Amino acid sequence: MPRTDAPVGAQQWVPSGPRSIEQLKSAAAGCEGCELHADATQTVFGRGAANARVVLVGEQPGDVEDQKGLPFVGPAGRLLREAVDDSGLDAGDVYITNAVKHFRFERRGTRRIHQNPGPAHITACRPWLVAEFSLLQPELVIILGATAGRALLGPSFRVTQQRGRLMPWPASAQHPEDFPVAEINALATIHPSAVLRADNREIAYGGLVDDLKVAASSLK
């Protein structure tokens, strides 16, 4: 079982005035801001275009991502790439990351079963997300699922109620002062893993693509 020590937070590991995503990624490799680092294989930082127009924010790395050290390379990631292509978003304009950078899991025999990160993990890891945004300065933010929604929009976020509609960013953020960017748009949708779990994957996938089409249509 993962340890439950009180997180100290990632801020002391985040470089002051970071110059690049690669610098952040290198620093994040040593982060011990919460107990998840002790059992995870490695930190899984964001990846994509340094001048990305679109930033997609998910929950946390899964088992495959934890082993490979890259976000969204497992089944949910493959589905997301298909949905991005089907929506008309240009994959070359995308940067993808997670609200929490370490895999939280429970061991059952030889298997590692995904566990949702808690509010303390989201808070502890938030400085990395803020630092990523400070460098990327995107034109559009896409929030994938409930955990990412709570990390960016606050604890009252409900993906079923707020998905698929454009919101002003950073005005809609829980702490808009953390994101000193020109007014742009944000949009929330389901996490691609929810499509994989759905009783009717075709309908769930169509809904995800429709939400992403709304996002794509907002780009200048």
KOLNU-794869 format. One record per residue: residue number from 0; chain; x, y, z of N, C-alpha, C in turn; residue in three letters. Coordinates in pm, whole numbers, plus 32768, in hexadecimal, padded with zeros to 4 digits. Example, Ala and Ser with C-alpha at 12.3 -4.5 7.8 and 13.67 -1.06 7.14 Angstrom:
2
lumgu / martor / nx / ny / nz / cax / cay / caz / cx / cy / cz / rodren
0 / A / 8527 / 7DC7 / 830C / 84CE / 7E3E / 830C / 8528 / 7EB6 / 830C / ALA;
1 / A / 8505 / 7F1F / 82C4 / 8557 / 7F96 / 82CA / 850A / 8003 / 8313 / SER;
% end
This chain:
220
lumgu / martor / nx / ny / nz / cax / cay / caz / cx / cy / cz / rodren
0 / A / 8055 / 7F88 / 8000 / 8000 / 8000 / 8000 / 8058 / 807E / 8000 / MET;
1 / A / 8033 / 80E6 / 7FB4 / 8080 / 8161 / 7FB7 / 807F / 819F / 8043 / PRO;
2 / A / 80EC / 81DF / 8068 / 80F1 / 8223 / 80E8 / 8096 / 829C / 80E6 / ARG;
3 / A / 806F / 82CA / 815C / 800F / 833A / 8165 / 804A / 83AD / 81B5 / THR;
4 / A / 80CE / 83BF / 81B3 / 810B / 8430 / 81F6 / 80D1 / 84B2 / 81BD / ASP;
5 / A / 80CA / 8519 / 8211 / 8095 / 8599 / 81E2 / 80F2 / 85D3 / 8178 / ALA;
6 / A / 80BF / 85F5 / 8101 / 8115 / 862B / 8098 / 8152 / 86B0 / 80C1 / PRO;
7 / A / 81CF / 86C6 / 8099 / 820F / 8747 / 80B3 / 81FA / 87A6 / 803E / VAL;
8 / A / 81D5 / 8771 / 7FCB / 81BE / 87C3 / 7F56 / 823A / 87CD / 7EFF / GLY;
9 / A / 8224 / 87E7 / 7E7F / 8290 / 87E4 / 7E1C / 82DC / 8867 / 7E10 / ALA;
10 / A / 82AE / 88D2 / 7E51 / 82E4 / 8956 / 7E34 / 837C / 895D / 7E43 / GLN;
11 / A / 83B3 / 8919 / 7EA7 / 8444 / 8923 / 7EBD / 8496 / 88E1 / 7E4F / GLN;
12 / A / 8457 / 888D / 7DFD / 849D / 884D / 7D8E / 848C / 8899 / 7D0A / TRP;
13 / A / 842E / 88F6 / 7D03 / 8415 / 893F / 7C88 / 847E / 89AD / 7C78 / VAL;
14 / A / 84C7 / 89B1 / 7C09 / 852C / 8A19 / 7BF7 / 84EE / 8AA4 / 7BF7 / PRO;
15 / A / 8535 / 8B03 / 7C2F / 8508 / 8B8E / 7C2D / 8520 / 8BC8 / 7BA2 / SER;
16 / A / 84B6 / 8C01 / 7B67 / 84C3 / 8C3A / 7AE2 / 84F1 / 8BD6 / 7A7B / GLY;
17 / A / 84AB / 8B65 / 7A6C / 84D6 / 8AFE / 7A0C / 84DD / 8B33 / 797F / PRO;
18 / A / 853F / 8B01 / 7934 / 8556 / 8B32 / 78AC / 851B / 8AD7 / 7841 / ARG;
19 / A / 8500 / 8A59 / 7865 / 84CE / 89FB / 7800 / 8484 / 8989 / 7842 / SER;
20 / A / 8431 / 8945 / 77F2 / 83EC / 88CD / 7822 / 8452 / 8862 / 7845 / ILE;
21 / A / 84BD / 8857 / 77F8 / 8523 / 87F3 / 7815 / 8563 / 880B / 789D / GLU;
22 / A / 8577 / 8889 / 78C2 / 85AD / 88A7 / 7946 / 854C / 887B / 79B4 / GLN;
23 / A / 84CC / 8894 / 799E / 8468 / 8867 / 79FF / 8465 / 87CF / 7A09 / LEU;
24 / A / 8468 / 878E / 7997 / 8464 / 86FC / 7995 / 84DB / 86C1 / 79E1 / LYS;
25 / A / 8550 / 86F9 / 79CB / 85C7 / 86C9 / 7A10 / 85BB / 86DA / 7AA6 / SER;
26 / A / 8588 / 874D / 7AD1 / 8579 / 8767 / 7B60 / 850F / 870D / 7B9D / ALA;
27 / A / 84A3 / 86F4 / 7B52 / 8435 / 86A3 / 7B86 / 845E / 8612 / 7B9F / ALA;
28 / A / 84C7 / 85E5 / 7B5B / 84F4 / 855B / 7B6D / 851C / 853E / 7BFE / ALA;
29 / A / 8544 / 85A5 / 7C47 / 856C / 8592 / 7CD2 / 8503 / 85BC / 7D37 / GLY;
30 / A / 848B / 85DA / 7D09 / 8424 / 8610 / 7D63 / 83F8 / 85A8 / 7DCB / CYS;
31 / A / 83F3 / 85D4 / 7E49 / 83C0 / 8583 / 7EB7 / 8354 / 85D0 / 7F02 / GLU;
32 / A / 8304 / 861B / 7EB5 / 829F / 8672 / 7EF1 / 822B / 862A / 7F32 / GLY;
33 / A / 8217 / 85AB / 7F11 / 81B3 / 8559 / 7F57 / 81E6 / 84CA / 7F59 / CYS;
34 / A / 819F / 8473 / 7FA1 / 81D0 / 83EA / 7FB5 / 81C9 / 8394 / 7F38 / GLU;
35 / A / 8184 / 83C2 / 7ED0 / 8175 / 836E / 7E59 / 81FA / 8351 / 7E15 / LEU;
36 / A / 825C / 83A9 / 7E27 / 82DE / 8393 / 7DE5 / 8321 / 8314 / 7E15 / HIS;
37 / A / 8302 / 82EA / 7E90 / 8349 / 8279 / 7ECC / 8329 / 81F4 / 7E87 / ALA;
38 / A / 82AE / 81E5 / 7E56 / 8285 / 8166 / 7E1B / 827E / 816A / 7D82 / ASP;
39 / A / 8274 / 81E2 / 7D49 / 8271 / 81EE / 7CB7 / 82FB / 81CF / 7C7D / ALA;
40 / A / 82FC / 81A4 / 7C00 / 837A / 8189 / 7BBC / 83C8 / 8209 / 7BA1 / THR;
41 / A / 837F / 8272 / 7B7A / 83BF / 82F0 / 7B55 / 8356 / 835D / 7B4A / GLN;
42 / A / 8386 / 83DA / 7B47 / 832F / 844B / 7B28 / 830A / 8446 / 7A95 / THR;
43 / A / 828B / 845E / 7A77 / 825D / 8463 / 79EC / 8233 / 84F2 / 79CF / VAL;
44 / A / 828A / 853B / 7989 / 8271 / 85C8 / 796E / 8229 / 85D9 / 78E9 / PHE;
45 / A / 81FE / 8654 / 78CE / 81B7 / 866F / 7851 / 8212 / 8667 / 77D9 / GLY;
46 / A / 81D5 / 8662 / 7763 / 8223 / 865F / 76E7 / 81D1 / 869F / 7678 / ARG;
47 / A / 8218 / 86CC / 7611 / 81D5 / 8708 / 759E / 821E / 8785 / 7572 / GLY;
48 / A / 81DC / 87D1 / 751D / 8219 / 8847 / 74E2 / 8231 / 88B3 / 754C / ALA;
49 / A / 82AA / 88EC / 754C / 82CB / 8956 / 75AC / 8279 / 89D4 / 7592 / ALA;
50 / A / 824C / 89E6 / 7517 / 81F7 / 8A58 / 74F3 / 8169 / 8A2A / 74D7 / ASN;
51 / A / 813C / 89C7 / 7521 / 80B9 / 898A / 7509 / 8048 / 89F1 / 7514 / ALA;
52 / A / 7FEC / 89E8 / 74B7 / 7F74 / 8A3B / 74BE / 7F0D / 8A00 / 751E / ARG;
53 / A / 7F15 / 897D / 7531 / 7EB1 / 8935 / 7580 / 7EF8 / 88E4 / 75ED / VAL;
54 / A / 7ECA / 88F3 / 7668 / 7EFC / 88A1 / 76D6 / 7E8B / 8847 / 7707 / VAL;
55 / A / 7EA4 / 87C5 / 7706 / 7E45 / 8764 / 773D / 7E78 / 8737 / 77C5 / LEU;
56 / A / 7E20 / 873A / 7828 / 7E46 / 8715 / 78B0 / 7DF3 / 869E / 78DC / VAL;
57 / A / 7E36 / 862F / 78FC / 7DF3 / 85B9 / 792D / 7E06 / 85A8 / 79C3 / GLY;
58 / A / 7DEF / 852F / 79F1 / 7DEE / 8514 / 7A81 / 7E7A / 84F4 / 7AB7 / GLU;
59 / A / 7EAD / 847F / 7A95 / 7F2E / 844F / 7AC3 / 7F5D / 83E3 / 7A61 / GLN;
60 / A / 7FDE / 83C0 / 7A64 / 800A / 8352 / 7A0F / 7FCF / 82CE / 7A3D / PRO;
61 / A / 7FBD / 8272 / 79DE / 7F91 / 81EC / 79FE / 8008 / 818D / 7A05 / GLY;
62 / A / 7FEC / 810E / 7A09 / 8055 / 80A9 / 7A18 / 80B9 / 80AE / 79A4 / ASP;
63 / A / 8087 / 80B4 / 7929 / 80E1 / 80B7 / 78B5 / 8133 / 8137 / 78B4 / VAL;
64 / A / 80F1 / 81A7 / 78D1 / 8136 / 8228 / 78D2 / 81A4 / 822A / 793D / GLU;
65 / A / 8185 / 81F0 / 79B1 / 81E6 / 81EB / 7A1F / 8263 / 819E / 79F5 / ASP;
66 / A / 8250 / 8134 / 79A9 / 82C3 / 80E3 / 797F / 8314 / 8126 / 7910 / GLN;
67 / A / 82CD / 816C / 78B5 / 8311 / 81A8 / 7843 / 833D / 8238 / 785A / LYS;
68 / A / 8306 / 8279 / 78C1 / 832D / 8301 / 78E0 / 82F2 / 836A / 7884 / GLY;
69 / A / 8285 / 8348 / 783F / 8243 / 83A4 / 77E2 / 81AD / 83A5 / 77FC / LEU;
70 / A / 816B / 8419 / 77F3 / 80DB / 841E / 780B / 808B / 83EC / 7792 / PRO;
71 / A / 801B / 83AC / 77AE / 7FBB / 8384 / 7748 / 7FF9 / 832E / 76DA / PHE;
72 / A / 803C / 82C3 / 7703 / 8072 / 8264 / 76A2 / 8031 / 81DA / 76B2 / VAL;
73 / A / 7FD5 / 81CB / 7710 / 7F8C / 814F / 7722 / 7F0D / 814E / 76CF / GLY;
74 / A / 7EAF / 80F5 / 76EE / 7E32 / 80EC / 76A1 / 7DE3 / 816F / 769D / PRO;
75 / A / 7DD9 / 81B5 / 770D / 7D90 / 8234 / 770F / 7DD6 / 829C / 76B7 / ALA;
76 / A / 7E5A / 829A / 76B7 / 7EA5 / 82F7 / 7663 / 7E90 / 82DE / 75CF / GLY;
77 / A / 7E8F / 825F / 75AA / 7E76 / 823F / 751C / 7DEB / 826E / 74F2 / ARG;
78 / A / 7D89 / 8259 / 7549 / 7D01 / 8286 / 752A / 7CFB / 831E / 7520 / LEU;
79 / A / 7D43 / 8362 / 7579 / 7D43 / 83F4 / 7575 / 7D7F / 8427 / 74F3 / LEU;
80 / A / 7DEB / 83EA / 74C6 / 7E27 / 8415 / 7447 / 7DC6 / 8405 / 73D3 / ARG;
81 / A / 7D7A / 8399 / 73D2 / 7D15 / 8387 / 736A / 7CAB / 83F4 / 7372 / GLU;
82 / A / 7C7F / 8413 / 73ED / 7C18 / 8478 / 73FF / 7C4A / 8503 / 73D6 / ALA;
83 / A / 7CC7 / 8522 / 73F5 / 7D01 / 85A2 / 73CB / 7D01 / 85AB / 7333 / VAL;
84 / A / 7D2C / 8540 / 72F1 / 7D2C / 8540 / 725E / 7C9F / 854E / 7226 / ASP;
85 / A / 7C3E / 8506 / 725F / 7BB6 / 8509 / 722C / 7B71 / 858F / 7246 / ASP;
86 / A / 7BA3 / 85DA / 72A7 / 7B64 / 865A / 72C8 / 7B96 / 86CC / 7271 / SER;
87 / A / 7C05 / 86B7 / 722D / 7C3F / 8721 / 71DC / 7CAB / 8770 / 7220 / GLY;
88 / A / 7CC9 / 8750 / 729F / 7D3A / 8790 / 72E1 / 7DBB / 875E / 72A1 / LEU;
89 / A / 7E1D / 87B7 / 7295 / 7E9F / 8793 / 725D / 7EF7 / 875D / 72CE / ASP;
90 / A / 7F1B / 86DD / 72C7 / 7F6C / 869F / 7331 / 7FF2 / 86E6 / 7342 / ALA;
91 / A / 8022 / 8727 / 72DA / 80A0 / 8770 / 72E3 / 8096 / 87EF / 7335 / GLY;
92 / A / 801C / 881B / 7354 / 8005 / 8893 / 73A4 / 7FE4 / 8873 / 7435 / ASP;
93 / A / 7FF6 / 87F5 / 745D / 7FC5 / 87C7 / 74DF / 8037 / 87AA / 753F / VAL;
94 / A / 8023 / 87D2 / 75BB / 8078 / 87A8 / 762C / 801C / 8760 / 768C / TYR;
95 / A / 8048 / 86EE / 76C0 / 7FF2 / 869E / 7717 / 8039 / 8680 / 779A / ILE;
96 / A / 7FF0 / 868F / 7806 / 802A / 867B / 788A / 7FBF / 8648 / 78E9 / THR;
97 / A / 7FE6 / 8634 / 7966 / 7F89 / 8605 / 79CD / 7F8E / 865F / 7A47 / ASN;
98 / A / 7F20 / 8663 / 7A90 / 7F1B / 86B1 / 7B0A / 7F77 / 8678 / 7B75 / ALA;
99 / A / 7F87 / 85F4 / 7B75 / 7FDF / 85AF / 7BD3 / 8046 / 8561 / 7B81 / VAL;
100 / A / 80C4 / 856B / 7BA7 / 8131 / 8537 / 7B53 / 8163 / 84AD / 7B7B / LYS;
101 / A / 8130 / 8474 / 7BE7 / 8156 / 83EC / 7C0E / 80DB / 8392 / 7C0F / HIS;
102 / A / 80F2 / 8313 / 7BF3 / 8088 / 82AD / 7BEE / 8061 / 8284 / 7C7C / PHE;
103 / A / 7FE1 / 8292 / 7C9C / 7FAD / 8260 / 7D1B / 7F66 / 81DC / 7D02 / ARG;
104 / A / 7F8A / 8178 / 7D4E / 7F53 / 80F3 / 7D35 / 7F4D / 80A2 / 7DB6 / PHE;
105 / A / 7F04 / 8033 / 7DAD / 7EFE / 7FD0 / 7E18 / 7F2B / 7F4A / 7DDE / GLU;
106 / A / 7F81 / 7F05 / 7E25 / 7FB1 / 7E83 / 7DF6 / 7F4C / 7E16 / 7E19 / ARG;
107 / A / 7F2D / 7DC4 / 7DB5 / 7EDC / 7D4C / 7DC9 / 7F26 / 7CD9 / 7D87 / ARG;
108 / A / 7F72 / 7C90 / 7DD9 / 7FCB / 7C2B / 7DA1 / 8037 / 7C6E / 7D50 / GLY;
109 / A / 8044 / 7C47 / 7CD3 / 80A8 / 7C84 / 7C7C / 8071 / 7CFD / 7C2F / THR;
110 / A / 7FF1 / 7D17 / 7C3E / 7FB2 / 7D85 / 7BF3 / 7FB6 / 7E07 / 7C42 / ARG;
111 / A / 7FBD / 7E76 / 7BF8 / 7FB7 / 7EFB / 7C35 / 7F34 / 7F3C / 7C07 / ARG;
112 / A / 7ED7 / 7F4C / 7C63 / 7E52 / 7F7C / 7C43 / 7E4A / 8013 / 7C5B / ILE;
113 / A / 7E20 / 8059 / 7BF3 / 7E14 / 80EB / 7BF8 / 7DBF / 8119 / 7C6E / HIS;
114 / A / 7DF0 / 817E / 7CB5 / 7DA5 / 81C1 / 7D1F / 7DA0 / 8256 / 7CFF / GLN;
115 / A / 7D2B / 8292 / 7D0D / 7D21 / 8321 / 7CF1 / 7D78 / 8370 / 7D51 / ASN;
116 / A / 7DC0 / 83D4 / 7D20 / 7E0A / 842B / 7D7B / 7DA9 / 847B / 7DD2 / PRO;
117 / A / 7DD2 / 8496 / 7E4C / 7D7D / 84E0 / 7EA8 / 7D97 / 8576 / 7EA1 / GLY;
118 / A / 7D45 / 85C5 / 7EE5 / 7D58 / 8657 / 7EE5 / 7DE4 / 8681 / 7F11 / PRO;
119 / A / 7E1E / 8639 / 7F71 / 7EA4 / 865D / 7F9F / 7F0C / 8648 / 7F31 / ALA;
120 / A / 7EFC / 85E1 / 7EDF / 7F59 / 85C8 / 7E71 / 7F4A / 8634 / 7E06 / HIS;
121 / A / 7ECF / 8658 / 7DEA / 7EB5 / 86C1 / 7D86 / 7EF6 / 8744 / 7DB2 / ILE;
122 / A / 7EE3 / 8767 / 7E31 / 7F1C / 87E3 / 7E66 / 7FB4 / 87DE / 7E66 / THR;
123 / A / 7FEC / 876D / 7E8F / 807D / 8760 / 7E96 / 80BD / 876F / 7E0D / ALA;
124 / A / 807C / 873C / 7DA5 / 80B6 / 873C / 7D1F / 8094 / 87BA / 7CCF / CYS;
125 / A / 803A / 880B / 7D02 / 800B / 887F / 7CB7 / 807B / 88DD / 7C89 / ARG;
126 / A / 80E6 / 88F3 / 7CD9 / 814F / 894E / 7CA9 / 818D / 8927 / 7C24 / PRO;
127 / A / 8194 / 88A5 / 7C06 / 81C8 / 887B / 7B84 / 816A / 88A7 / 7B14 / TRP;
128 / A / 80E8 / 8897 / 7B2A / 8086 / 88BC / 7AC4 / 8089 / 8953 / 7AAC / LEU;
129 / A / 8091 / 89A0 / 7B17 / 809A / 8A32 / 7B0A / 8117 / 8A59 / 7ABD / VAL;
130 / A / 8188 / 8A17 / 7ADB / 8205 / 8A36 / 7A95 / 81FD / 8A14 / 7A01 / ALA;
131 / A / 81BC / 89A4 / 79E0 / 81AB / 897F / 7953 / 815C / 89EA / 7909 / GLU;
132 / A / 80EF / 8A15 / 7945 / 809C / 8A7C / 7906 / 80E8 / 8AFE / 78F4 / PHE;
133 / A / 813E / 8B20 / 7954 / 8187 / 8B9E / 794C / 81E3 / 8BA3 / 78D3 / SER;
134 / A / 8214 / 8B2F / 78A7 / 826A / 8B29 / 7832 / 821D / 8B18 / 77B0 / LEU;
135 / A / 81B0 / 8ACD / 77B5 / 816A / 8AA9 / 7739 / 8116 / 8B1A / 7700 / LEU;
136 / A / 80D0 / 8B64 / 7754 / 807B / 8BD3 / 7725 / 8020 / 8BA5 / 76B3 / GLN;
137 / A / 7FCA / 8B43 / 76C8 / 7F79 / 8B0A / 765B / 7F05 / 8B65 / 7634 / PRO;
138 / A / 7EC3 / 8B3F / 75C9 / 7E49 / 8B84 / 759D / 7DCB / 8B3D / 75CD / GLU;
139 / A / 7DD9 / 8AC0 / 75F8 / 7D66 / 8A6F / 761F / 7D92 / 8A07 / 7685 / LEU;
140 / A / 7D40 / 89F4 / 76EB / 7D58 / 898F / 7751 / 7CE7 / 8928 / 774A / VAL;
141 / A / 7D0A / 88A8 / 773F / 7CA7 / 883D / 773F / 7CBE / 87E8 / 77BB / ILE;
142 / A / 7C56 / 87DB / 780B / 7C5D / 8798 / 788D / 7C1C / 870F / 787F / ILE;
143 / A / 7C69 / 86A7 / 789A / 7C3C / 861E / 7883 / 7C15 / 85DB / 7907 / LEU;
144 / A / 7B96 / 85DB / 7927 / 7B67 / 8590 / 7999 / 7B5E / 85DE / 7A1B / GLY;
145 / A / 7B29 / 8598 / 7A81 / 7B06 / 85D9 / 7AFF / 7B80 / 8605 / 7B4E / ALA;
146 / A / 7BE9 / 85B4 / 7B54 / 7C5D / 85D9 / 7BA5 / 7CA0 / 8655 / 7B6D / THR;
147 / A / 7CB5 / 865A / 7AEB / 7CEF / 86D1 / 7AAD / 7C94 / 8749 / 7AC0 / ALA;
148 / A / 7C11 / 8732 / 7AB8 / 7BB2 / 879F / 7ACD / 7BBB / 87DA / 7B58 / GLY;
149 / A / 7BC5 / 8783 / 7BBC / 7BD2 / 87B4 / 7C46 / 7C57 / 87FC / 7C5A / ARG;
150 / A / 7CC1 / 87CA / 7C19 / 7D44 / 8809 / 7C27 / 7D45 / 8898 / 7BF0 / ALA;
151 / A / 7CFE / 88AD / 7B82 / 7D02 / 892F / 7B40 / 7C8B / 8989 / 7B61 / LEU;
152 / A / 7C16 / 894D / 7B73 / 7B9B / 899B / 7B83 / 7B64 / 899B / 7C10 / LEU;
153 / A / 7B9A / 8944 / 7C66 / 7B6F / 8942 / 7CF1 / 7B1D / 88C7 / 7D14 / GLY;
154 / A / 7B06 / 88B1 / 7D96 / 7AC7 / 8835 / 7DC5 / 7A34 / 8825 / 7D9D / PRO;
155 / A / 79F3 / 8891 / 7D74 / 7966 / 8886 / 7D4D / 7954 / 8857 / 7CBD / SER;
156 / A / 79C1 / 8847 / 7C74 / 79B7 / 881F / 7BE8 / 7973 / 8798 / 7BD8 / PHE;
157 / A / 7917 / 878F / 7B77 / 78D5 / 8712 / 7B54 / 78D8 / 8705 / 7ABD / ARG;
158 / A / 791E / 86A0 / 7A8C / 7930 / 8693 / 79FB / 78AB / 867D / 79B5 / VAL;
159 / A / 784D / 8638 / 79F5 / 77CC / 8620 / 79B5 / 777C / 86A0 / 79A0 / THR;
160 / A / 7795 / 8705 / 79F4 / 774A / 8782 / 79EB / 7791 / 87EA / 7996 / GLN;
161 / A / 7815 / 87E4 / 798D / 7860 / 8851 / 7951 / 78A8 / 882D / 78CF / GLN;
162 / A / 7898 / 87B2 / 78A1 / 78E2 / 8788 / 782A / 78AB / 87C8 / 77AB / ARG;
163 / A / 7901 / 87D5 / 7749 / 78D7 / 87F8 / 76C3 / 78B5 / 8889 / 76AA / GLY;
164 / A / 78D1 / 88E1 / 7709 / 78B5 / 896F / 76F0 / 7930 / 89C3 / 770F / ARG;
165 / A / 7942 / 8A29 / 76C0 / 79B6 / 8A80 / 76D0 / 79A7 / 8AD7 / 774C / LEU;
166 / A / 7A14 / 8AE5 / 7795 / 7A18 / 8B39 / 780C / 7A8D / 8B99 / 77FE / MET;
167 / A / 7A81 / 8C10 / 7837 / 7AF3 / 8C6D / 7830 / 7B65 / 8C3E / 788A / PRO;
168 / A / 7BDD / 8C45 / 7855 / 7C53 / 8C1E / 78A2 / 7CB6 / 8C93 / 78A2 / TRP;
169 / A / 7CEE / 8CB5 / 7916 / 7CEA / 8C6F / 7996 / 7C79 / 8C99 / 79F4 / PRO;
170 / A / 7C1A / 8CE7 / 79C4 / 7BB1 / 8D18 / 7A1D / 7B65 / 8CA7 / 7A61 / ALA;
171 / A / 7B58 / 8C34 / 7A1E / 7B0E / 8BC4 / 7A57 / 7B63 / 8B6D / 7AB4 / SER;
172 / A / 7BE6 / 8B88 / 7ABC / 7C3E / 8B39 / 7B11 / 7C20 / 8B53 / 7BA4 / ALA;
173 / A / 7C3F / 8AF0 / 7BF8 / 7C2B / 8B02 / 7C88 / 7C82 / 8B74 / 7CBD / GLN;
174 / A / 7CFC / 8B7E / 7C89 / 7D58 / 8BE9 / 7CAF / 7D8C / 8C2B / 7C30 / HIS;
175 / A / 7D3C / 8C84 / 7BF3 / 7D64 / 8CBD / 7B72 / 7DE7 / 8D0A / 7B78 / PRO;
176 / A / 7E0D / 8D3A / 7BEE / 7E8A / 8D84 / 7BFA / 7F05 / 8D2C / 7BE0 / GLU;
177 / A / 7EF3 / 8CA9 / 7BE5 / 7F63 / 8C4E / 7BC8 / 7F84 / 8C46 / 7B33 / ASP;
178 / A / 7F2A / 8C77 / 7AE0 / 7F38 / 8C67 / 7A4F / 7F32 / 8CEF / 7A0A / PHE;
179 / A / 7FA0 / 8D3B / 7A0F / 7F9F / 8DC2 / 79D5 / 7FAC / 8DBE / 793E / PRO;
180 / A / 7F3E / 8D9D / 78FC / 7F3C / 8D97 / 786A / 7ECA / 8DED / 7836 / VAL;
181 / A / 7ED2 / 8E0D / 77B5 / 7E63 / 8E52 / 7775 / 7DE6 / 8DFB / 777A / ALA;
182 / A / 7D73 / 8E3A / 777C / 7CF5 / 8DED / 7784 / 7CE8 / 8D8F / 770C / GLU;
183 / A / 7CDA / 8D0F / 772A / 7CCA / 8CA8 / 76C4 / 7C53 / 8C51 / 76EC / ILE;
184 / A / 7C45 / 8BDD / 76AF / 7BD7 / 8B83 / 76CF / 7C08 / 8B03 / 7711 / ASN;
185 / A / 7BB1 / 8ACA / 7762 / 7BC6 / 8A45 / 779A / 7B49 / 89F4 / 7780 / ALA;
186 / A / 7B5A / 8971 / 777A / 7AE9 / 8917 / 7765 / 7B05 / 8894 / 77AF / LEU;
187 / A / 7AA1 / 8863 / 77F4 / 7AAD / 87E4 / 783C / 7A64 / 8776 / 77F0 / ALA;
188 / A / 7A9A / 86FE / 77F7 / 7A59 / 868A / 77BD / 7A7D / 860F / 7811 / THR;
189 / A / 7A4D / 859D / 77E9 / 7A6C / 8523 / 7833 / 7AFC / 84F8 / 7819 / ILE;
190 / A / 7B31 / 84AC / 7875 / 7BB4 / 8471 / 7861 / 7BA6 / 83FC / 77FF / HIS;
191 / A / 7C05 / 83E7 / 77A7 / 7BF7 / 8378 / 7747 / 7BE8 / 82F0 / 778A / PRO;
192 / A / 7C1B / 82E0 / 7803 / 7C08 / 8260 / 7849 / 7B75 / 8246 / 7867 / SER;
193 / A / 7B26 / 82B1 / 7872 / 7A95 / 82A0 / 7888 / 7A54 / 8262 / 780E / ALA;
194 / A / 7A89 / 8280 / 7797 / 7A56 / 8241 / 771D / 7A71 / 81AB / 7721 / VAL;
195 / A / 7AEA / 8187 / 774D / 7B0F / 80F9 / 7753 / 7AB9 / 80AC / 77B6 / LEU;
196 / A / 7A89 / 80EF / 781E / 7A36 / 80AD / 7883 / 79A1 / 80B0 / 7861 / ARG;
197 / A / 797B / 80FD / 77FD / 78ED / 8113 / 77E0 / 78A9 / 8094 / 77AD / ALA;
198 / A / 7828 / 8086 / 77CD / 77D9 / 8016 / 779A / 77CC / 801E / 7702 / ASP;
199 / A / 77BB / 8098 / 76D0 / 77B3 / 80AD / 7640 / 7827 / 8108 / 7617 / ASN;
200 / A / 7895 / 80CB / 75EE / 790B / 8119 / 75CE / 78F6 / 8175 / 7556 / ARG;
201 / A / 78A5 / 8148 / 74F6 / 788F / 819A / 747F / 784F / 821F / 74A3 / GLU;
202 / A / 77EA / 821A / 74F8 / 77A7 / 8296 / 7521 / 7805 / 82EC / 7575 / ILE;
203 / A / 784B / 82AE / 75D2 / 78A6 / 82F9 / 7628 / 7916 / 833A / 75D6 / ALA;
204 / A / 794A / 82F0 / 7576 / 79B4 / 8327 / 7521 / 797F / 839B / 74CD / TYR;
205 / A / 7908 / 838C / 7498 / 78CC / 83F7 / 7449 / 78BA / 8476 / 749B / GLY;
206 / A / 7894 / 8465 / 7519 / 7885 / 84DA / 7570 / 790A / 851F / 758A / GLY;
207 / A / 7974 / 84D1 / 759D / 79F8 / 850B / 75AF / 7A24 / 8558 / 7533 / LEU;
208 / A / 7A11 / 851D / 74BE / 7A37 / 8561 / 7443 / 79E5 / 85E1 / 7430 / VAL;
209 / A / 7964 / 85DB / 744C / 7910 / 8653 / 743F / 7942 / 86C4 / 7499 / ASP;
210 / A / 7969 / 86A1 / 7514 / 799E / 8707 / 756F / 7A1F / 8743 / 7537 / ASP;
211 / A / 7A76 / 86EE / 7503 / 7AF4 / 871F / 74CC / 7ADD / 8773 / 744E / LEU;
212 / A / 7A74 / 8755 / 7405 / 7A54 / 87A9 / 738F / 7A2D / 8836 / 73B9 / LYS;
213 / A / 79E5 / 8842 / 7429 / 79C4 / 88C6 / 745E / 7A44 / 8912 / 747F / VAL;
214 / A / 7AA1 / 88CB / 74BE / 7B22 / 890A / 74DF / 7B6C / 8934 / 7460 / ALA;
215 / A / 7B72 / 88DB / 73FE / 7BBB / 88F8 / 7381 / 7B80 / 8971 / 733A / ALA;
216 / A / 7AFD / 897E / 7340 / 7ABC / 89EC / 72FA / 7ADA / 8A75 / 7339 / SER;
217 / A / 7B0C / 8A73 / 73B6 / 7B28 / 8AF1 / 73FB / 7BB1 / 8B2B / 73D7 / SER;
218 / A / 7C06 / 8ADC / 7398 / 7C8B / 8B0C / 7376 / 7C85 / 8B6D / 7302 / LEU;
219 / A / 7CD4 / 8BD2 / 7307 / 7CD4 / 8C38 / 729E / 7D1C / 8C02 / 7223 / LYS;
% end
